[in-house]
Amino acid sequence: MSALVFIVDTLLSLALFVVLARLLLQWARADFRNPIAQAIVRLTNPLILPLRRVLPPVGKVDTASVVAVVLIAIIKVGILFALTVYGTPGLELWVRSIALELVIALLSTYFYGIILYALLSLIAPGGYSPLQSVLASVCEPVLRPFRRLIPPIAGIDFSPLWAIIIIKATLLLLPGLPY
């Protein structure tokens, strides 16, 4: 049973990551001509396009993408509750678990994104890669406040280090999921 829970959790976490990545790329106004951004759009279009027909955007917010992220989180929490917890959770536990799942997914996405962005900038500084371009557009808004507070020391930017420390500390402070 634990292998089944692991497989389901992993697959639904990947689905949540891809839909969340699309939303973050939209919010960061990333270049959607980038091959990685195009792959994310193509992967998520089967879910987003039908929702977009029903849910118009509100201002600059793509409500279809927001609803898709929440729907995937609801599905993930529901299936994992069904597989691991006996009985149906109460409404409060259900809503708290979904909100916690979304926060953990968002923080984890930024955590690994910033680590990868920092590693790529160390390996190939000044070079271009589609992944580096996507990560720059998503991670730079998070790193900018850290750069204002922490200047480079001997030409080395320590803002990614402090950002991942803060994100990891926040993840450690969050309560565990009930399943």
C-alpha positions as CSV (number, residue, x, y, z in Angstrom):
1,M,0.0,0.0,0.0
2,S,2.9,2.4,0.8
3,A,4.2,1.9,-2.7
4,L,0.9,2.9,-4.2
5,V,0.7,6.0,-2.0
6,F,4.2,7.0,-3.1
7,I,3.4,6.6,-6.8
8,V,0.1,8.5,-6.5
9,D,1.7,11.2,-4.4
10,T,4.6,11.6,-6.8
11,L,2.5,11.7,-9.9
12,L,0.0,14.2,-8.4
13,S,2.9,16.3,-7.0
14,L,4.4,16.5,-10.6
15,A,1.0,17.5,-12.0
16,L,0.6,20.2,-9.3
17,F,4.2,21.4,-10.0
18,V,3.6,21.7,-13.8
19,V,0.3,23.7,-13.3
20,L,1.9,25.8,-10.6
21,A,4.9,26.5,-12.9
22,R,2.5,27.7,-15.6
23,L,0.9,30.1,-13.2
24,L,4.2,31.4,-11.9
25,L,5.5,31.9,-15.4
26,Q,2.4,34.0,-16.2
27,W,2.8,36.0,-13.0
28,A,6.5,36.6,-13.8
29,R,5.7,37.5,-17.4
30,A,8.2,35.0,-18.7
31,D,9.0,34.7,-22.3
32,F,6.5,32.0,-23.6
33,R,8.6,31.5,-26.8
34,N,11.1,29.7,-24.6
35,P,11.0,25.9,-25.3
36,I,10.6,25.0,-21.6
37,A,7.7,27.5,-21.2
38,Q,6.1,26.1,-24.4
39,A,6.4,22.5,-23.0
40,I,4.7,23.6,-19.8
41,V,1.9,25.3,-21.7
42,R,1.4,22.2,-23.9
43,L,1.4,19.9,-20.9
44,T,-1.2,22.0,-19.1
45,N,-3.4,23.1,-22.0
46,P,-5.8,20.0,-21.7
47,L,-6.8,21.3,-18.3
48,I,-6.4,25.0,-18.7
49,L,-8.2,25.6,-22.0
50,P,-11.6,24.1,-21.0
51,L,-11.4,26.1,-17.8
52,R,-10.6,29.2,-19.7
53,R,-13.8,28.9,-21.7
54,V,-15.8,29.0,-18.5
55,L,-13.6,31.3,-16.3
56,P,-12.6,34.6,-17.9
57,P,-9.4,36.4,-16.6
58,V,-9.9,38.9,-13.8
59,G,-7.6,41.8,-14.6
60,K,-4.1,40.4,-15.2
61,V,-4.9,37.2,-13.3
62,D,-5.6,34.1,-15.3
63,T,-8.4,32.6,-13.2
64,A,-8.3,29.3,-15.2
65,S,-4.7,28.7,-14.1
66,V,-5.5,29.6,-10.5
67,V,-8.5,27.3,-10.5
68,A,-6.4,24.5,-12.1
69,V,-3.8,24.7,-9.4
70,V,-6.5,24.5,-6.7
71,L,-8.2,21.7,-8.5
72,I,-5.1,19.6,-8.7
73,A,-4.4,20.3,-5.0
74,I,-8.0,19.2,-4.1
75,I,-7.6,16.0,-6.2
76,K,-4.2,15.2,-4.6
77,V,-5.4,15.7,-1.0
78,G,-8.7,13.8,-1.7
79,I,-6.9,10.8,-3.2
80,L,-4.2,10.7,-0.5
81,F,-6.8,11.0,2.2
82,A,-8.8,8.1,0.6
83,L,-5.6,6.0,0.4
84,T,-4.2,6.7,3.8
85,V,-6.8,7.9,6.3
86,Y,-9.8,5.9,7.3
87,G,-13.0,7.9,7.0
88,T,-13.7,11.2,5.5
89,P,-12.0,14.3,7.0
90,G,-14.0,17.2,8.3
91,L,-14.4,20.3,6.3
92,E,-11.8,22.2,8.4
93,L,-9.2,19.5,8.1
94,W,-9.9,19.3,4.3
95,V,-9.5,23.0,3.7
96,R,-6.4,23.3,5.9
97,S,-4.8,20.3,4.1
98,I,-5.4,21.8,0.7
99,A,-4.1,25.2,1.8
100,L,-1.0,23.6,3.3
101,E,-0.5,21.5,0.2
102,L,-0.5,24.7,-1.9
103,V,1.9,26.5,0.3
104,I,4.3,23.6,0.5
105,A,4.2,23.2,-3.3
106,L,4.8,26.9,-3.9
107,L,7.7,27.1,-1.4
108,S,9.2,23.8,-2.6
109,T,9.0,25.0,-6.2
110,Y,10.9,28.2,-5.3
111,F,13.4,26.3,-3.1
112,Y,14.5,23.9,-5.9
113,G,14.2,26.6,-8.5
114,I,16.5,29.0,-6.7
115,I,19.0,26.1,-6.0
116,L,19.0,25.2,-9.7
117,Y,19.2,28.8,-10.8
118,A,22.2,29.4,-8.5
119,L,24.0,26.2,-9.7
120,L,23.5,27.2,-13.3
121,S,24.9,30.6,-12.7
122,L,27.9,29.1,-11.1
123,I,28.5,26.5,-13.8
124,A,27.9,28.7,-16.9
125,P,28.0,32.3,-15.8
126,G,26.8,34.6,-18.6
127,G,25.8,31.7,-20.8
128,Y,22.4,31.2,-22.2
129,S,20.2,28.2,-21.8
130,P,16.4,28.0,-22.0
131,L,16.2,26.7,-18.4
132,Q,18.3,29.5,-17.1
133,S,16.1,32.0,-18.8
134,V,12.9,30.5,-17.3
135,L,14.4,30.3,-13.9
136,A,15.7,33.9,-14.0
137,S,12.2,35.2,-14.8
138,V,10.7,33.2,-11.9
139,C,13.4,33.5,-9.3
140,E,14.6,37.1,-9.8
141,P,11.5,38.7,-8.2
142,V,12.1,36.5,-5.1
143,L,15.8,37.2,-5.0
144,R,15.6,41.0,-5.6
145,P,14.6,41.9,-1.9
146,F,17.5,39.8,-0.7
147,R,19.9,41.5,-3.0
148,R,18.9,44.9,-1.6
149,L,19.7,43.7,1.9
150,I,22.8,41.6,1.2
151,P,25.4,43.1,-1.1
152,P,27.7,40.8,-3.1
153,I,30.9,39.9,-1.1
154,A,34.0,39.7,-3.3
155,G,31.8,39.5,-6.3
156,I,29.8,36.5,-5.1
157,D,26.0,36.9,-4.8
158,F,24.8,35.3,-1.5
159,S,21.2,36.2,-2.0
160,P,20.2,32.7,-3.3
161,L,21.8,31.2,-0.2
162,W,19.7,33.4,2.2
163,A,16.6,32.9,0.1
164,I,16.8,29.1,0.3
165,I,17.6,29.3,4.1
166,I,14.4,31.4,4.7
167,I,12.3,29.2,2.4
168,K,13.6,26.0,4.1
169,A,13.0,27.4,7.6
170,T,9.5,28.3,6.6
171,L,8.9,24.8,5.3
172,L,10.2,23.4,8.6
173,L,7.9,25.6,10.6
174,L,4.8,24.5,8.7
175,P,2.8,21.6,10.3
176,G,2.9,18.3,8.6
177,L,0.1,17.1,6.3
178,P,-2.3,14.7,8.0
179,Y,-1.9,11.9,5.4
